[in-house]
Amino acid sequence: MSMSAKQSSHLAWSWALFPLTLFLFPLLIESHPTTISQSFQFIKNLQGCHKGQTIKGLHELKKYLAKFGYLPSQSIPSNDSNNNTEHDDYFDELLESAIKTYQFNYNLNVTGLLDSKTMVNMMMPRCGVPDIVDGRSSMGSGTERRLGSFKLHIVSHYSFFPGAPKWPKSKTHLTYGFVPGVQVIDKQTLRSIFALSFARWKSVSQFTFEETQHYDSADLQIGFFRGDHGDGLPFDGPGNVLAHSFAPTTGVSHFDADETWSTKLARDSPDLESVATHEIGHLIGLGHSSVKSAIMYPVISFGVRKVKLTGDDIKGIHALYNIAWCFLSSSIFSPFPTRCTLYIVRE
């Protein structure tokens, strides 16, 4: 082959690979996923089980599904229960239905079987806020949304807390403060990370956020704690539930201090800014989303940085607060979309 022919061939390949390079480049700088939860490792031993079987460890799976809203908590025996363990480890219709709902919410093949993809998803670190609360808040349901006097038929994947609690119309400026707890990183870095996370939600909503040193009177109170920390939702050690937050207008967000929180992308650590951005979504009223790229998706791998709000996140906050928003332009290279300063809120 002549030199010119080789150059032409290389040039053709370069142009063919150019779009692929553009696609892969953000992934290379944004993720190094590796770790799965150590506490959820029991699920690994249950792969392939199905209805009608009795397998040791299924009672732990039932507790997991109850914790995140897929089974009624009263159906799970307490630790000091004298109920027959063999019965607790029986794969019944209720468990099959719960697994199907979980698979639907996470866009998995809905079989009711604990297949490998379902198992891997369950073992990932995640947010502690349930996917379903009182059986009424499901991530994956497509619903008809109303914006003011206009009724829009859209399939949405975001969700709200039961009853769609939100901050009052007059309360658009929210203060936040860091309550005393466990210091996991230096205070200045912590403040900078949360300022960035709050700024992302400010850019797509009517809210403004301001840090205050008077944490006891702040609208939003943020803290890092270990184990049982007094809110009835004890943390479970590193690599499992990363954080949890409460719906408006409670304004409380807790992070597990046993995690090795990362402020720079690290293979074996959760990214603090990613989790902070997710939890702030809860603080202003959003539930979980079934869109994997969304900030409000409840599962995140270690070594992954996910901080850019997606269309689903933005649609969710706009639907909750009845906001008609005008976007002038948006760039994938910019962390925040450009927006109109005019918005309309209708009761």
C-alpha positions in Angstrom: 0.0 0.0 0.0 1.4 3.5 -0.9 2.0 6.1 1.8 -0.8 8.3 0.5 -3.2 5.3 0.6 -2.2 4.6 4.2 -2.7 8.2 5.1 -6.1 8.2 3.5 -7.0 5.0 5.3 -5.9 6.3 8.7 -7.7 9.6 8.1 -10.9 7.6 7.3 -10.6 5.6 10.5 -9.9 8.8 12.5 -13.1 10.4 11.3 -15.0 7.2 11.9 -13.8 7.1 15.5 -14.1 10.8 16.3 -17.8 10.6 17.3 -17.1 7.6 19.5 -14.2 9.5 21.2 -16.5 12.4 21.9 -19.0 10.0 23.5 -16.5 8.1 25.6 -14.5 11.1 26.8 -17.0 12.3 29.4 -17.4 8.7 30.7 -13.6 8.4 31.1 -13.4 11.5 33.3 -16.6 11.0 35.2 -16.5 7.4 36.4 -14.4 4.5 37.7 -17.1 2.3 39.0 -16.1 -0.9 40.9 -17.5 -1.3 44.3 -20.7 -3.0 45.4 -22.1 -3.0 48.9 -20.6 -5.4 51.4 -23.6 -5.5 53.6 -25.8 -6.5 50.7 -23.5 -9.4 49.8 -26.1 -11.9 51.1 -28.1 -11.3 47.9 -25.3 -12.9 45.9 -26.1 -16.3 47.4 -29.8 -16.0 46.3 -29.2 -15.6 42.5 -31.7 -17.6 40.5 -34.2 -18.3 43.2 -37.9 -18.2 42.4 -41.4 -18.7 43.8 -42.0 -21.9 45.6 -38.5 -22.4 46.9 -37.2 -22.2 50.5 -33.7 -20.9 50.6 -31.7 -19.8 53.6 -31.3 -16.0 53.5 -34.5 -15.1 51.7 -35.7 -13.4 55.0 -32.8 -11.0 54.6 -34.0 -10.2 51.0 -37.5 -9.5 52.4 -36.0 -7.1 54.9 -34.2 -5.3 52.2 -37.3 -5.0 50.0 -39.3 -3.8 53.0 -36.7 -1.2 53.9 -37.1 0.4 50.5 -40.9 0.2 50.3 -41.5 -2.9 48.2 -42.9 -5.1 51.0 -45.1 -3.9 54.0 -42.9 -3.7 57.0 -45.4 -5.4 59.2 -45.0 -8.6 57.0 -41.3 -8.9 58.1 -40.7 -10.5 61.5 -38.6 -8.5 64.0 -35.2 -9.8 65.1 -36.6 -11.1 68.4 -39.6 -12.8 66.7 -40.2 -16.5 67.4 -41.6 -17.0 64.0 -40.4 -20.1 62.1 -37.2 -19.1 60.2 -38.0 -21.7 57.5 -41.3 -19.9 56.7 -39.4 -16.5 56.6 -37.1 -18.1 53.9 -40.0 -19.2 51.7 -40.3 -17.5 48.3 -44.0 -16.7 48.2 -46.2 -14.7 45.8 -45.8 -11.5 47.8 -42.0 -11.7 47.4 -42.4 -12.4 43.7 -44.6 -9.4 43.3 -42.2 -7.2 45.2 -39.3 -8.3 43.0 -41.3 -7.6 39.8 -42.1 -4.0 41.1 -38.4 -3.5 41.8 -37.5 -4.7 38.4 -40.0 -2.4 36.8 -38.8 0.6 38.7 -35.2 -0.1 37.6 -35.9 -0.9 34.0 -34.9 -4.5 34.4 -36.5 -7.5 32.8 -39.7 -8.1 34.8 -39.6 -11.8 35.7 -40.1 -12.0 39.4 -36.8 -14.1 39.5 -33.7 -12.9 41.3 -31.6 -12.9 38.1 -28.0 -11.6 37.9 -28.9 -8.1 36.7 -31.5 -7.6 39.5 -29.0 -9.0 42.0 -26.2 -6.7 41.0 -28.5 -3.7 41.1 -29.7 -4.5 44.6 -26.1 -4.8 45.8 -25.1 -1.3 44.8 -24.7 1.5 47.3 -27.8 3.7 47.3 -29.9 6.4 48.9 -31.8 5.4 52.1 -35.0 7.1 51.0 -37.5 4.4 50.1 -38.5 4.0 46.4 -42.1 3.5 47.5 -43.7 5.1 50.5 -47.0 3.7 51.8 -47.5 1.9 48.5 -48.2 5.3 46.8 -45.0 6.6 45.3 -43.5 4.6 42.5 -40.5 5.6 40.5 -41.4 4.0 37.1 -45.1 5.0 36.6 -46.1 7.1 33.6 -48.7 9.6 34.7 -50.8 12.5 33.4 -49.4 15.8 34.8 -51.2 19.1 35.1 -49.4 22.5 34.6 -51.7 25.2 35.7 -54.9 25.0 33.5 -53.1 22.9 31.0 -53.2 19.1 31.1 -50.2 17.4 29.6 -50.1 13.7 28.8 -46.5 12.7 29.3 -44.7 9.6 30.5 -42.7 10.7 33.5 -40.2 8.8 35.5 -39.7 11.2 38.4 -41.7 10.9 41.5 -42.8 12.9 44.6 -43.3 12.0 48.3 -46.8 10.8 49.2 -49.1 13.8 49.0 -46.5 15.8 47.0 -45.3 17.9 50.0 -43.5 21.1 48.9 -42.2 24.4 50.2 -44.9 27.1 50.4 -45.2 29.5 47.4 -43.9 32.3 49.5 -40.8 30.3 50.7 -38.4 30.5 47.8 -35.3 31.5 49.8 -34.0 28.6 51.9 -31.2 28.7 54.4 -29.0 25.7 55.1 -26.6 24.9 57.9 -24.3 22.1 59.0 -25.3 20.6 62.3 -22.6 19.2 64.7 -21.8 15.6 64.1 -18.8 13.6 62.7 -16.3 15.6 60.7 -15.5 13.6 57.6 -13.7 16.3 55.6 -12.5 19.8 56.4 -15.2 22.4 56.8 -14.2 24.7 53.9 -14.2 21.8 51.4 -17.6 20.7 52.7 -19.1 24.2 52.3 -17.7 24.5 48.8 -19.1 21.1 47.7 -22.6 21.8 49.0 -22.6 25.3 47.6 -22.0 23.8 44.1 -24.8 21.3 44.6 -27.3 23.9 45.8 -26.3 26.1 42.8 -27.3 23.3 40.4 -30.9 23.2 41.7 -31.0 27.0 41.9 -30.3 27.2 38.2 -33.4 25.3 37.3 -35.9 26.4 39.9 -37.3 29.4 41.7 -35.2 28.6 44.8 -32.3 30.5 46.1 -30.1 29.0 48.9 -27.9 30.6 51.5 -25.6 29.0 54.1 -26.1 30.2 57.7 -24.0 29.6 60.8 -27.2 29.4 62.8 -27.8 25.7 61.9 -30.5 25.3 64.6 -32.8 27.7 62.8 -31.8 26.8 59.2 -34.6 25.7 56.8 -32.3 22.8 55.8 -30.1 21.0 58.3 -27.3 18.8 57.1 -25.2 16.4 59.2 -22.9 13.4 59.1 -23.6 10.6 61.6 -22.9 7.0 62.4 -25.2 4.1 63.1 -28.3 5.0 65.2 -28.4 8.8 65.3 -31.9 9.5 66.7 -34.1 9.7 63.6 -35.3 6.1 63.5 -33.2 5.4 60.4 -29.9 4.1 61.6 -27.0 3.9 59.1 -25.6 0.5 58.3 -21.8 1.0 57.9 -19.7 1.7 54.8 -20.8 0.8 51.3 -24.6 0.4 51.9 -27.0 3.2 52.5 -25.1 6.4 51.8 -27.5 9.1 53.0 -31.2 9.9 53.6 -33.3 13.0 53.6 -36.8 14.0 54.6 -39.5 15.6 52.5 -40.5 19.3 52.8 -40.8 21.1 55.0 -38.9 18.9 57.5 -35.6 20.0 55.9 -33.3 17.4 57.4 -30.5 15.5 55.5 -28.2 12.9 57.0 -25.0 11.4 55.5 -23.3 8.2 56.8 -20.1 9.2 58.4 -18.8 5.6 58.1 -18.3 6.2 54.3 -15.0 7.2 53.0 -16.4 10.3 51.2 -14.5 11.4 48.2 -14.1 15.0 47.0 -12.2 13.9 43.9 -13.1 10.9 41.8 -11.9 7.8 43.7 -12.4 4.2 42.7 -13.5 2.9 46.1 -15.4 5.8 47.5 -18.8 7.6 47.0 -18.6 11.0 45.5 -19.9 13.5 48.0 -21.0 16.2 45.5 -23.0 13.6 43.6 -24.8 12.3 46.7 -25.3 15.8 48.0 -27.0 16.9 44.8 -29.3 13.9 45.0 -30.2 14.5 48.6 -31.0 18.2 48.0 -33.5 17.0 45.4 -35.3 15.2 48.3 -35.1 18.3 50.5 -37.1 20.3 47.9 -39.6 17.6 47.3 -38.5 15.1 44.7 -38.7 11.3 45.2 -36.7 8.8 43.1 -36.5 8.5 39.4 -36.3 5.3 37.2 -34.0 7.2 34.7 -30.6 5.8 35.3 -28.8 9.0 34.2 -31.0 11.2 36.5 -29.6 12.7 39.6 -32.7 11.3 41.5 -31.9 7.7 40.5 -31.4 6.1 43.9 -28.4 3.9 43.1 -24.8 5.1 42.5 -21.6 3.2 42.2 -18.4 4.1 43.9 -16.1 5.8 41.6 -18.9 7.6 39.8 -19.4 11.4 39.6 -22.9 12.3 38.6 -23.8 16.0 39.3 -25.5 17.3 36.1 -29.3 17.6 36.3 -31.1 15.7 33.6 -34.3 16.6 31.8 -36.2 14.2 34.1 -34.9 15.9 37.3 -35.8 19.3 35.8 -39.3 18.2 34.7 -39.9 16.8 38.1 -39.1 20.0 40.1 -41.1 22.0 37.6 -44.1 19.7 37.8 -44.1 19.8 41.6 -44.1 23.5 41.8 -46.2 24.2 38.7 -43.4 26.1 37.0 -43.5 27.0 33.3 -39.9 27.5 32.4 -38.2 28.9 29.3 -34.8 27.5 28.3 -32.8 29.8 26.0 -29.9 27.4 25.4 -28.1 24.5 27.0 -24.6 23.1 26.5 -23.3 19.6 27.4 -20.1 21.4 28.2 -21.7 23.7 30.8 -22.8 22.5 34.3 -25.8 24.7 34.3 -28.4 25.4 31.5 -29.0 28.9 30.4 -32.5 30.0 31.5 -35.0 32.8 31.2 -35.4 34.9 34.2 -39.2 34.8 33.8 -41.2 32.0 35.3 -44.8 31.4 35.9 -46.3 29.6 39.0 -49.9 28.8 38.9 -52.0 27.4 41.7 
